[in-house]
Amino acid sequence: MIIHVKKFAFVCHPVADIAGAREFHEGRLALKLGTQIEFAPGRHPRNATA
């Protein structure tokens, strides 16, 4: 049995390369941007210093 997904409620995952991630998800997967949140703009949370 094949299930066809029509909509996602939300997807959230951290990325280091925001531009690359957006290009992949919007271009290749044809997903639309809903909300983009940067907790530490320009820095990856694991590499951020206090």
C-alpha positions as CSV (number, residue, x, y, z in Angstrom):
1,M,0.0,0.0,0.0
2,I,1.4,3.4,-1.0
3,I,0.6,6.4,1.0
4,H,0.7,9.8,-0.7
5,V,1.6,12.7,1.6
6,K,-0.2,15.9,0.7
7,K,0.8,18.2,3.6
8,F,3.2,18.4,6.5
9,A,2.2,20.1,9.7
10,F,5.7,21.2,10.4
11,V,9.3,20.2,9.9
12,C,12.2,21.4,12.1
13,H,15.8,20.5,12.0
14,P,19.1,22.5,12.6
15,V,21.4,23.3,9.6
16,A,24.7,25.0,9.4
17,D,24.2,26.2,5.8
18,I,20.8,27.9,5.7
19,A,21.1,29.0,2.1
20,G,22.1,25.5,0.9
21,A,19.2,24.0,3.0
22,R,16.7,26.4,1.5
23,E,17.9,25.7,-2.0
24,F,17.6,22.0,-1.5
25,H,14.2,22.0,0.2
26,E,12.6,24.7,-2.0
27,G,14.2,23.7,-5.3
28,R,14.6,19.9,-5.2
29,L,11.7,19.0,-2.9
30,A,9.4,21.9,-3.9
31,L,8.6,22.6,-0.2
32,K,7.4,26.1,0.7
33,L,9.0,28.2,3.5
34,G,6.7,28.8,6.3
35,T,8.8,30.3,9.1
36,Q,12.6,30.4,9.4
37,I,14.0,30.8,12.9
38,E,17.7,31.5,13.7
39,F,18.6,31.0,17.3
40,A,22.1,32.3,16.9
41,P,22.2,34.1,13.5
42,G,25.1,32.9,11.4
43,R,26.4,30.4,14.0
44,H,25.7,26.8,14.6
45,P,24.3,26.2,18.2
46,R,26.9,23.5,19.0
47,N,29.8,25.9,18.0
48,A,28.4,29.0,19.7
49,T,30.3,30.5,22.6
50,A,28.6,32.1,25.5
